[in-house]
Amino acid sequence: MRSAKLEISVGLFVLIGLCAMAWLSVRLARMELVGGNHLPLYAQFTSVAGLKNGASVEIAGVGVGRVDRIELNSKEFEARVRLLVDPNVPIQEDAIASVRTKGLIGDRYIIITPGASEKVLTAEGVIRKTEPAINFEELISQFIHGSVK
């Protein structure tokens, strides 16, 4: 009898531990098992070099969302980025989306500079004004070869 109680309590402890590890894995991977509350927006860039799915989207240094998907717009040969943004944060239709780097060799992320328009983007809206990522290698190459303007 005592052995059965011990086996049951160890089994419950292991089960709770496995559930906690699964929850932690999902949270660290930023995955969502059920829907999620976010507003999908799109932005189109001439270059998103180094930007990855899951990168943060920030306004004034505060995380307000993440990059969900990056794909090529084959008609215009530009990168189309799907952003998942907190629906409680209004994004004006004249906002500017820029690809930035954290530090000198850090990760790329998107920063949104708010606009002055009264109109706010709704689901599946498009941020029209964008700034591509700065290509440091090309900039250094131009500087070395004396063609920087």
C-alpha positions as CSV (number, residue, x, y, z in Angstrom):
1,M,0.0,0.0,0.0
2,R,2.8,2.4,1.0
3,S,4.6,1.6,-2.2
4,A,1.6,2.4,-4.4
5,K,1.2,5.8,-2.7
6,L,4.9,6.5,-3.3
7,E,4.6,5.5,-7.0
8,I,1.5,7.6,-7.5
9,S,3.1,10.7,-5.9
10,V,6.3,10.3,-8.0
11,G,4.2,9.9,-11.1
12,L,2.2,13.1,-10.3
13,F,5.4,15.0,-9.6
14,V,6.9,13.9,-13.0
15,L,3.7,14.7,-14.8
16,I,3.5,18.2,-13.3
17,G,7.2,18.7,-14.2
18,L,6.6,17.7,-17.8
19,C,3.7,20.1,-18.1
20,A,5.8,22.9,-16.7
21,M,8.6,22.2,-19.2
22,A,6.1,22.1,-22.1
23,W,4.6,25.5,-21.0
24,L,8.1,27.0,-20.6
25,S,9.1,25.7,-24.0
26,V,6.1,27.3,-25.7
27,R,6.6,30.6,-23.8
28,L,10.3,30.8,-24.7
29,A,9.6,30.0,-28.4
30,R,6.9,32.7,-28.4
31,M,4.4,30.3,-29.9
32,E,0.7,30.6,-29.4
33,L,-1.3,27.4,-29.0
34,V,-4.7,29.1,-29.2
35,G,-5.3,32.1,-31.5
36,G,-3.9,35.1,-29.7
37,N,-5.0,38.7,-29.5
38,H,-3.2,40.7,-32.1
39,L,-3.7,42.9,-35.1
40,P,-2.1,41.7,-38.4
41,L,-0.5,44.5,-40.4
42,Y,1.7,44.5,-43.4
43,A,4.8,46.6,-44.5
44,Q,6.7,46.3,-47.7
45,F,10.5,47.0,-47.7
46,T,13.2,47.1,-50.5
47,S,15.4,45.1,-48.1
48,V,15.0,43.3,-44.8
49,A,18.4,41.7,-44.7
50,G,18.9,40.0,-41.4
51,L,15.3,40.3,-40.2
52,K,13.9,37.0,-38.9
53,N,10.4,35.7,-38.0
54,G,9.8,36.4,-34.4
55,A,11.8,39.7,-34.3
56,S,10.3,42.3,-32.1
57,V,8.2,45.3,-33.3
58,E,8.8,48.4,-31.1
59,I,7.4,51.9,-30.7
60,A,9.5,54.3,-28.6
61,G,11.6,51.3,-27.4
62,V,8.6,49.4,-26.1
63,G,7.7,46.0,-27.6
64,V,4.2,46.1,-29.1
65,G,4.4,43.0,-31.4
66,R,6.5,40.7,-33.5
67,V,7.3,39.8,-37.0
68,D,5.1,36.9,-38.1
69,R,6.1,36.2,-41.7
70,I,8.5,37.5,-44.3
71,E,7.8,36.7,-48.0
72,L,8.8,38.1,-51.4
73,N,6.4,40.2,-53.4
74,S,7.2,38.7,-56.8
75,K,5.5,41.5,-58.7
76,E,7.6,44.3,-57.2
77,F,10.5,42.2,-56.0
78,E,10.3,43.6,-52.5
79,A,10.0,42.0,-49.1
80,R,6.4,41.9,-47.6
81,V,6.5,41.6,-43.9
82,R,3.5,40.5,-41.8
83,L,3.5,42.1,-38.3
84,L,1.4,41.0,-35.4
85,V,0.8,44.1,-33.2
86,D,-1.1,44.6,-29.9
87,P,-4.6,45.7,-30.9
88,N,-4.7,48.2,-28.0
89,V,-1.8,50.2,-29.7
90,P,-3.2,52.5,-32.4
91,I,-1.0,52.6,-35.5
92,Q,-1.7,55.7,-37.7
93,E,-1.9,55.2,-41.5
94,D,1.0,57.6,-42.0
95,A,3.3,55.7,-39.5
96,I,6.8,54.8,-40.7
97,A,8.2,51.3,-40.3
98,S,12.0,51.0,-40.2
99,V,14.3,48.0,-40.0
100,R,16.9,48.6,-37.3
101,T,19.8,46.8,-35.6
102,K,20.3,46.3,-31.9
103,G,24.0,47.2,-31.4
104,L,26.7,46.9,-34.0
105,I,26.2,43.2,-34.8
106,G,22.9,42.6,-33.0
107,D,19.6,41.3,-34.2
108,R,17.3,43.2,-36.5
109,Y,14.0,44.4,-35.4
110,I,11.3,46.8,-36.7
111,I,10.6,50.2,-35.1
112,I,7.4,52.0,-35.9
113,T,7.5,55.8,-35.8
114,P,3.9,57.1,-35.1
115,G,2.3,59.4,-37.6
116,A,0.0,62.4,-37.1
117,S,-3.0,61.1,-39.0
118,E,-6.4,60.7,-37.4
119,K,-7.0,57.5,-39.3
120,V,-5.8,54.3,-37.6
121,L,-4.9,51.1,-39.4
122,T,-7.3,48.2,-39.1
123,A,-6.7,44.4,-39.5
124,E,-4.7,43.6,-42.7
125,G,-3.8,47.3,-43.0
126,V,-0.6,48.3,-44.8
127,I,2.1,50.6,-43.4
128,R,3.0,52.5,-46.6
129,K,6.1,54.4,-45.5
130,T,9.0,52.2,-44.8
131,E,12.8,52.4,-44.4
132,P,15.0,49.4,-45.3
133,A,17.8,48.0,-43.3
134,I,21.2,49.7,-43.5
135,N,23.7,47.5,-45.2
136,F,26.9,48.1,-43.2
137,E,29.1,46.0,-45.4
138,E,28.1,48.0,-48.5
139,L,28.6,51.3,-46.5
140,I,32.1,50.3,-45.4
141,S,33.0,49.1,-48.9
142,Q,31.9,52.5,-50.3
143,F,34.0,54.3,-47.6
144,I,37.1,52.2,-48.3
145,H,36.8,52.8,-52.0
146,G,36.1,56.5,-51.6
147,S,32.7,56.6,-53.1
148,V,30.6,57.7,-50.1
149,K,28.5,60.7,-50.8
